[in-house]
Amino acid sequence: MIPSFHRFFGLALLCLGLAHAKDPGLEQIGSFGVQLIYATDGDVSAAGEQNKELDKGQIEELQNLKDLKFSHYRILGRDEKAILRGYENWATPLKPSKEILINFEPRQKIDENRYQMLLEYWQGGRKILTTDPILTKGKSLYLRGPKWRKGRLILEVKILELI
Amino acid sequence: MTEELFCKWVDDCLTPEEQLVVDAAAKDDPSLLEEMASIRELNTQVKAEFPASIEPPYPDFFNTQVMNRIRDEEKKISAPVSSGKNPWWSKIGFGWVPASALAVVLAFFAGSRMNHFTDGPELAQKILPSVYTPEEKHGARVIADSQGDVAAIVMEGLDAIGDEVDFAEANASVALPERYLLSLQRNTP
């Protein structure tokens, strides 16, 4: 027979352990990158003077896609967030502005390098698009966004890392 | 007393005539009262533990996928058969539609339950993503690359962002989604 003091002590320890147990859904299983690109056939300085140019490989990649073919591309902002095992997360590539948001959540692991994700594109506080692409680590998916300053905004989303 | 009558008794759905029959049976066999009480207690516990209905995750997206699949099946069924003979499955007609919808529902729930804990090599084939736009004025097209993977999604019908908007400044007029704020709270250590 276990003395009642020991039973009480054991129960208290168990409760303390449970209270401090980390939610497994918050475990980071990877990282997700979102980059906002300004694309135009006109004056690229309309987006601002200090924005960085895309690298040549990426420009070529974009120009091979008919609907995303422009003469100039500039990076307006980027964000990198954790992919959580059991929860959605949000990327805000235009910090501090929240005009454009990307919501993402892992849906299913396909293999070591691929995940099916649920993605949402939000603009001006409203949900515009939901999609469920299978993304390969390091491979970009482009979302052609709205017009802005005689050009287009393009979002590049990518799984940067899988743990 | 029949099983049906007993179930109605547990659920308090007896008619006055049926109540008389049950009262007489309970008088003859008091154990019936105990059994009824224990089943009612169990019902109460089950109702307390489980919600009466569960909303699927991403309900609008979910509903669209079900409707898309039904439309696809309808198109397949209504397509003319080239040979003179009707295949055996054509006799089933639209019986495929609810079966297909049910399959989608089950697959969705199975997928959301299994979530990240199982690998899915069967999905390793090239599958282009589904797209859903809640507002009718918006649309989206999926573009695949040469390997058959999704390369881009072209969103159409979007409101242009005003030229005066400067992204270097926070736009206080944008109402942030409640889920965004919840996520911030949850994910901040």
Interface residues (C-beta under 8 A of the other chain):
Chain A: L26 I29 G48 L65 K66 D67 L68 L76 G77 A82 L84 R85 G86 Y87 E88 N89 W90 L94 P96 S97 K98 E99 L101 N103 P106 R107 Q108 K109 I110 D111 R114 Q116 L118 Y121 W122 Q123 G124 G125 R126 K127 I128 L129 T130 T131 D132 P133 I134 T136 K139 L141 Y142 L143 R144 G145 P146 K147 W148 R149 L153
Chain B: Y58 D60 F61 G111 S112 M114 N115 H116 T118 D119 G120 P121 L123 A124 I127 P129 S130 V131 Y132 T133 P134 E135 H138 A140 R141 I143 D149 V150 A151 A152 I153 V154 M155 L158 D159 A160 I161 D163 V165 F167 A168 E169 A170 N171 V174 A175 L176 P177 R179 Y180 S183 L184 R186 N187
